[in-house]
Amino acid sequence: MAGGDFMDDPLLFPDKVGGSGSAPGFTPEDQIVGEDANALKNAALTMRLRILELEAGALGAAASFVDEETPEGVVDGANAAFTLSQAPSPASSLRLYLNGLRQLAGVHFALVGAGITYSQPPELGDVHRADYRY
């Protein structure tokens, strides 16, 4: 079955190989035919799909990423509070940049949920961007 479709496996689906022929080691009387064969095929397909879903979840399919987001808020030299579209999860995944320089959590800004508060408000014309997981 290397590189092939599991539906072509004669041990799983003997009726697909040679019509009414038997799989190796089985007699025609041992084969599952008709509606029982269809039920077995459906069960095997359902099981395979579930395995694929579980594998996808184990690979971190639940994680989403945001890159180069401009936090919402007025950059005017007075406003220090800005909002992200999502709350970073984990919070440590947030990478915040002001004019291309990475800002440090607890030093240059504080994060609570999706809210960012700078220790010093960005000046008019400053550019800030955020990358994070959620």
C-alpha positions as CSV (number, residue, x, y, z in Angstrom):
1,M,0.0,0.0,0.0
2,A,3.0,2.3,-0.1
3,G,1.9,5.6,-1.6
4,G,-1.5,4.2,-2.3
5,D,-5.0,4.9,-1.1
6,F,-6.1,2.8,1.9
7,M,-9.3,2.1,0.0
8,D,-7.2,-0.1,-2.3
9,D,-6.0,-2.3,0.5
10,P,-7.3,-5.8,-0.3
11,L,-7.3,-6.8,3.3
12,L,-9.6,-3.9,4.3
13,F,-11.8,-4.1,1.1
14,P,-11.4,-7.5,-0.6
15,D,-14.4,-6.8,-2.9
16,K,-12.5,-4.0,-4.6
17,V,-9.7,-6.4,-5.8
18,G,-10.8,-8.6,-8.6
19,G,-14.5,-8.3,-8.0
20,S,-15.6,-11.4,-6.3
21,G,-12.1,-12.7,-5.8
22,S,-10.8,-13.3,-2.3
23,A,-8.0,-11.6,-0.3
24,P,-4.9,-13.6,0.4
25,G,-5.6,-16.1,3.1
26,F,-9.4,-15.8,2.8
27,T,-11.9,-17.8,1.0
28,P,-14.8,-16.2,-0.9
29,E,-17.1,-17.3,2.0
30,D,-14.9,-15.3,4.5
31,Q,-15.5,-12.0,2.6
32,I,-17.9,-9.4,3.7
33,V,-20.2,-8.5,0.8
34,G,-23.2,-6.3,0.0
35,E,-24.5,-3.9,2.6
36,D,-22.2,-5.3,5.3
37,A,-19.2,-4.4,3.1
38,N,-20.6,-0.9,2.6
39,A,-21.1,-0.5,6.3
40,L,-17.5,-1.6,7.0
41,K,-16.2,0.8,4.3
42,N,-18.1,3.7,5.9
43,A,-16.9,2.8,9.3
44,A,-13.3,2.7,8.1
45,L,-13.7,6.0,6.3
46,T,-15.2,7.6,9.4
47,M,-12.4,6.3,11.5
48,R,-9.7,7.6,9.1
49,L,-11.3,11.0,9.0
50,R,-11.4,11.2,12.8
51,I,-7.7,10.2,12.9
52,L,-6.9,13.0,10.5
53,E,-8.9,15.5,12.6
54,L,-7.0,14.4,15.8
55,E,-3.6,14.6,14.0
56,A,-4.5,18.1,12.8
57,G,-5.4,19.2,16.4
58,A,-2.2,17.7,17.8
59,L,-0.1,19.7,15.3
60,G,-1.5,22.9,16.8
61,A,-4.2,23.7,14.3
62,A,-5.9,25.7,17.1
63,A,-3.2,28.4,17.2
64,S,-3.6,31.5,15.0
65,F,-1.1,34.2,14.3
66,V,-1.2,37.9,13.7
67,D,1.7,39.7,12.0
68,E,2.3,43.4,11.5
69,E,-0.9,44.5,13.2
70,T,-1.2,48.2,13.9
71,P,-2.8,48.5,17.4
72,E,-6.0,50.6,17.4
73,G,-5.7,54.0,19.0
74,V,-4.6,57.6,18.4
75,V,-0.9,58.2,18.1
76,D,-0.6,61.8,19.2
77,G,2.0,62.1,22.0
78,A,-0.7,62.1,24.7
79,N,-2.5,58.7,24.3
80,A,-0.8,55.7,25.8
81,A,-3.7,53.2,25.5
82,F,-4.1,51.0,22.4
83,T,-6.0,47.8,21.6
84,L,-5.2,44.7,19.6
85,S,-7.8,42.9,17.6
86,Q,-7.2,39.7,19.7
87,A,-5.8,39.0,23.1
88,P,-2.4,37.4,22.7
89,S,-2.3,33.8,24.0
90,P,0.1,33.3,25.6
91,A,0.7,36.9,26.5
92,S,4.4,36.3,26.1
93,S,3.9,35.7,22.4
94,L,3.4,39.5,21.8
95,R,6.2,41.2,20.0
96,L,5.6,44.9,20.0
97,Y,7.7,47.3,18.0
98,L,7.8,51.1,18.1
99,N,9.6,52.7,15.1
100,G,11.2,49.3,14.4
101,L,12.5,48.9,17.9
102,R,11.2,46.0,20.0
103,Q,9.5,47.1,23.2
104,L,9.8,45.1,26.4
105,A,6.7,44.0,28.4
106,G,6.8,45.5,31.9
107,V,9.4,48.1,30.8
108,H,8.0,49.9,27.8
109,F,4.4,48.7,28.0
110,A,1.8,46.7,29.9
111,L,-0.6,44.2,28.4
112,V,-3.9,43.3,29.9
113,G,-6.1,41.1,27.6
114,A,-6.0,42.9,24.2
115,G,-5.1,46.2,25.8
116,I,-1.7,47.8,25.5
117,T,-0.6,50.7,27.7
118,Y,2.7,52.3,26.9
119,S,4.8,53.7,29.8
120,Q,5.5,56.7,27.5
121,P,2.9,57.6,24.9
122,P,4.0,57.3,21.3
123,E,4.7,60.6,19.6
124,L,2.8,61.9,16.6
125,G,4.2,60.2,13.6
126,D,5.5,57.1,15.5
127,V,4.8,53.7,13.9
128,H,4.0,50.7,16.1
129,R,3.3,47.1,15.0
130,A,2.5,43.9,16.8
131,D,3.1,40.2,16.1
132,Y,1.4,37.6,18.3
133,R,-0.4,34.3,18.7
134,Y,-4.0,34.0,19.9
